[in-house]
Amino acid sequence: MRWGRNNNGVGVIVGGWLLLVLTVVLLERGGSVAGSTSILGDPYEILGVSRRASPVEIRKAYKSLAVTTHPDKNQDPEAQDQFVRINRAYEVNMG
């Protein structure tokens, strides 16, 4: 059997239904299908940039915040959570 090959199509059908069910559950809970931006908050606000910011400005803001909130550099107990939020916001904006 080779990868990506399905002889009877059952796995594809089950996988499709599972994806559909998970999408519906996520939307009913107020989530976002494209990512976790509803939990994350506004990625532009987190990085402190405007919605019209260029990729260069977004990257500069990200690097500045990442250095100051990195858990190895910042002893604040909240530093890890802040660092994760900043990374996710950067991924949403640049991804």
Protein Blocks (a to p, Z undefined) as FASTA:
>chain_A
ZZhiafklmmmmmmmmmmmmmmmmmmmnopafkbcklmnopfklmnopafkbcfklmmmm
mmmmmmmmgmklpmcfklmmmmmmmmmmmmmmmZZ
